[in-house]
Amino acid sequence: MRAELRRKAVAICTDKIAKKGAGVGLSFYAFFANRNDTPELLMEAARWWIETHRLDHFEKAVKIRAMIEAGD
């Protein structure tokens, strides 16, 4: 996952956790606006989430943030 997407995903996870608590779940769609204006980045996130890590549709934001920060 490219650095730009990593930074954005960590920031979004951190924001969601701050607003809704450590139990908040999210999907990779949370990293994007409702419009598909960056399809390459969306597919990169989907590959990381689905193909590489075989994650469920919704995962805990703290788990995703930890994975990204660890370089997974």
Sequence and secondary structure as in RCSB ss.txt:
>XXXX:A:sequence
MRAELRRKAVAICTDKIAKKGAGVGLSFYAFFANRNDTPELLMEAARWWIETHRLDHFEKAVKIRAMIEAGD
>XXXX:A:secstr
  HHHHHHHHHHHHHHHHHH TT EE GGGGS SS S HHHHHHHHIIIIIIT   SSEEHHHHHHHHHTT 
